[in-house]
């Protein structure tokens, strides 16, 4: 009855598992901090640069689109790129580390 519990404890005590968890946590927090800096940087730029002469309110070309709209679209694209980076790392490094761990514990 305690066999599954013992297997989980063995995996959690494994240095490879601990390294995997640490790597995933480090990457997740790094990408989260980057995204917060970009997003809140944009919000602060909009909040404190409201005047008509501010760079964020300048019109692009002769139309009605401002630099703020383009920056917002840029943030969305940046978000997708960060997501793609996470997927790339997860599919290569984390999957390899998981496979090595499974092979070591025999599952």
Secondary structure, 3 states (H helix, E strand, C coil): CCHHHHHHHHHHHCHHHHHHHHHHHHHHHHHHHHHHHHHHHHHHHHHHCCCCCCHHHCECCCCCCEHHHHHHHHHHHHHHHHHHHHHHHHHHHHHHHHHHHHHHHCC
